[in-house]
Amino acid sequence: MDFSYYILFWVCIFGLCLGSFYNVVIIRSLKDESIVFPPSKCPKCGNKLFWWHNIPILSYLLLRGKCYFCKENISIQYPIIEFITMLLFAASYLRFGLTYKTLFVVIWLSCLLIMTMTDLKEKVVDCNIAIFMGITGAIYGFVADGLKGVLFSLIGLIIGVVIIEIIARFGYLFTKSRAMGEADTYVAGALGAIFGYNVLPVLLYGFIASMLFIIPIFLYIRYKADDKKTCIFSILFIISVLLFKTVYETIPILICVILTGTLLAISTIKGIKTEQSKMYLPYVPALSVGAICGMILFL
């Protein structure tokens, strides 16, 4: 058997095992519990699990998605996170091989996965994880390019923080609160430390991801709230962009794109956070998508 396939097999096994551990980190960090003690237990009945209850994916299948003791349903999150972690680790190895770069990439992907899940589940992000990412980003810069790499990381960190802070504080023009959470700034800074100057396209990919996944959800909520203005601006913006990219690449159409985009942004920011409705849309998942794109293109 090819040695590379042998390594890939064990990378997948390692990813599955760490994915199981990440489930513990995600669940317990949201409950402010230790990730070490006590041993694994059923969150419903509290019974201590046997060793064979913790085999990644296989235990879920053998138990048919139910607790061995109380027969309550086990969250589908457990096998999903284990499988995603395995895929991320395998893809990292296939992309970068058995190198120090792969080690750094799986560390960053692990951090992003944990923060993405806590952001989606409870709208909470542990900024210490982002700080750890930033530190490892600077270490990677030093390993890759010495002191020049560290400087590269520092400049990228500043760029990431400044850009997200400007966007976040732009919300004060329309509401009495930030347009984005403080944790988003930490994550953007960490990505800057990893990618340096290339954090600009990484953040752009994140913005595009947010438009593809988060904005449609937001617009649906605004539609349910009878916010016709935002819905109309979004339709006009989409039409103007399609016209510019497919039919008429002219200055008047470009002005329409800018104008409708600006009106949509203003209307959107007004709707994201108001005194009456504190609606929050998780942005770390979008930043994670941007980071994955950056790892493929720039590392």
N, C-alpha and C positions, 0 to 999 in steps of 0.2 A: 504493500500500500504506500502511496506517495506520502512522504513525511509531512508535507504541508496540510494534507487532509487529516492526518493524525493530530497535528497541532490545532487545526480548526475544530475538531471534535472536542478537545479539552477546553478550548476557548468557549465553546457553546455550553459545556457543562458548568464551567466557572461562571458564565453569565447567568445561567439558570439559578445557581446557588446564591449569587449576589442579588438577583432579582427577588428571591425569597426574603433575603435580609432587608432589601429596600422596602418591601411591604411592611415589615416591622417598623422601620424608620418612619415611613409615611403615617401609619396608623398611630403609633405612640407619640410622635412629635406633635400631632394635632391634639392629643390628650395631655400633653406636657408630662409624659411618663418616661422613665429610663428605657433606653433601647437595649440594655443588657439584662436587667433584672425587672420582674421575675421571668422565668422561662416561658416559652410560648404557651398560650392558653386560649380557649375558646372565648371570644368577646361576649358571647351570649350567656353561657352557663358558667364560665370561669374555670372549667376543668383543665388540668394540665394535659397538654397533648403528648402522645407517644412519638417516638422518633420517626416512625413510618407515616405519621400524619403530616410531616414537614417535607416530604420529598416533592421538589418543584413539579408542578403540573400533574405528575402521576398520582399524587395523593388526592388531588381534587377529583380526578377521574375515578379512582378506586372508591372514593367515598361518595361518588355521584353528587358532588356539590353540597353535601350535608355534613353537619358535625357528627362525629362518631358517637358522642354522648347524648346530646339533646335533640339531634336530628333537625336543628334549625339550618336554614340555607347559609352556605358560605359565600361571601361576596365574590363575584366573578373577577373583581379587581386582582385577586391573588394570582391566578394563572395568567391573566393578561399582562401584568407587570413583569412576571417571570419570563414570558415569551418575548416581550418587547426588549427586555434587557439582553436576552440571548441574541436577538437579531442585531441589536446595536453593537454588541461585542464582536459578533461574527463579521459584520460589515466593516468595523474598524480594522480587524485583522486582515480582511481581504483587501482593504484599501491601502493600508500602510505597512502590512507585513509584520514580522516579528522585530519591531524597532521600539526605541524609546518614545517615538511619536504616538504609537498605538497606546502605550501606557497612559500618556497624558490625555489622549482623546477619550478613552473609556472613563477616566476620572471625571472629565468635564461632562460627558454624556450622562453619567450617573447622577451628578449634581443637578443637571438640568431636568432629568426625569423626576427626581424627588421633588424639586421645587414646582415643576409643572403640575404634578398630582396634588400637592397640598394647595396650590393656587386654585385648581379646578374644584377640589372637594370642599374647602372651607375658606377660600380666598385669603389664605395665609401663606407667607413665604418666609422661611428662615434666612435672614440676611447673612448669618454666619456662614452658610453654605456658599453664598455668592462671594463673600470675602475670601473664603478658602479657594474658590475658583480663580479669583484675581491673583492670589499669591502664587498658585501653581502656574498661572499664566506668565507671571514674571520669571519664575524658575525656568519654565520652558524657553522663554526668550533668552535667558542666560545660557542654557544648554545649547540652544541652536545657534546663537550669534554673540555670545559674550555680553559685555557691558552695553554694546550697541543694541542688542536684543532687549535688554532691560529698559533702556531709554525708549525704544520702540513701544514696549508694553506700557510704560508710564504715559507717553503721549496718547496712546490709544485709550487708556483708562480715562484720561481727562476729557478726550473728545466724546466718549460714550456718556459720561456723566453730564457734561454740559448740554449735549443734544437732548437727552431725555428730560433734564431739569427744565430746559426752555419750554419744551412741549408741555410738561406737567404744570408749570407755573402759568402757562398761557391760559389755563382754565380759570385763573383768578380774574381775568378780564370779564368773564361772563357769570361766574358763580363765586361762592365764598370758599371754595376748596380746590385742591389740585385736580387736574384732569387725569393724572396717573398716580399710582401708589408709589411710596418711597422705595419699596423693594425693587421696583422696576429700574430705578436709578442704580441700585447696587448691582443688579444683574447686567445692566448695560455697561457699567464700569468694568465688571469682570470680563465681559466679552471684549472690551477695549484692550484689557491687559493681555488677552489671548491673541487677538488679531492685529493689534497695533492700528496703523492707518486704515487697514482694511475693515475696521469696525463700521465705517460709513456704509459700504454696500451690505454688510451683515445686518445693520439696523434697517436698511431699506428693504431687505428681504423679509425682515420681521414685520415691517409696516404692511407689506403686500400680503403676508400671511394673515395679518389681523383683518385686512379688508376682505379676504376670501372667506374667513371663518367667523371672526368676531362681529364685524360690521353687519353682516346679514342677520345675525341673531339680534343685534341691537335694533336694526330697522324693523324687525318683526315686533319687538317689544314696543317700539314707538308707534307702529301701526295699531297695535292693540290698545295703546294709550290715546289713540285718535290724534296723533301728532302728524297732521297732513303735510305740514311745511317740510319737515325733514324727509318724508317719503318722496315728495315731489322733487326736492333738490337732488336726492339720490338718483332718481330716474333721469333727470335732466343731465346730471353729471355722467352717468353711464352712456347715455345717447351721444353726448358731445365727444366723449373719449372714443367711442366706436366710430363715429364719423371722422374724427381726426386720423385714426390709425388705419382705417380701411377705405375711406372715400376721398376726403378733402384734407390734405395736410397744408392748410392755409393759415395765415395769421389770424383772420377773424374767428375761425373755428378754435384755434389755440387759445384765443382770448376767452371764448365761451367755456373752454375746459377749465381755465384758471378761475374764471368768475364763478361758475357753478361749483367747482371744487372748494373754493373759499366759502361760499354760502353754505355748502353742505358741512364743512368742517366747523363753522361757527354754530350752526344749528345742532350738530352732533354734540359738541362740547357742552352746549347749554343743557342738553338732555341727559348727558352722562351723570352729572351730579348736580342736584338741586337741593334746596332746603327741604322741600317736601318729599323727595324721593332719592335716597342714597343708592343709586344703582351702580354696581361695579362690574366691569367686564375684565376677566383675567387676561393679562398681557404677557405674562411669562411664557405661556405656551407658544405665542407668536414669536417671541425672542428666541425660544428654543429652536423653532423651525429655521429662523434666520441663521442661528449658530451652526446648525447641521449643514446648511447650504455653504456657509463659510468654511467649514472643515473640509468639505468636498473640493472647494475651489481654491482655497488659499493656503492650506497646510501641506 
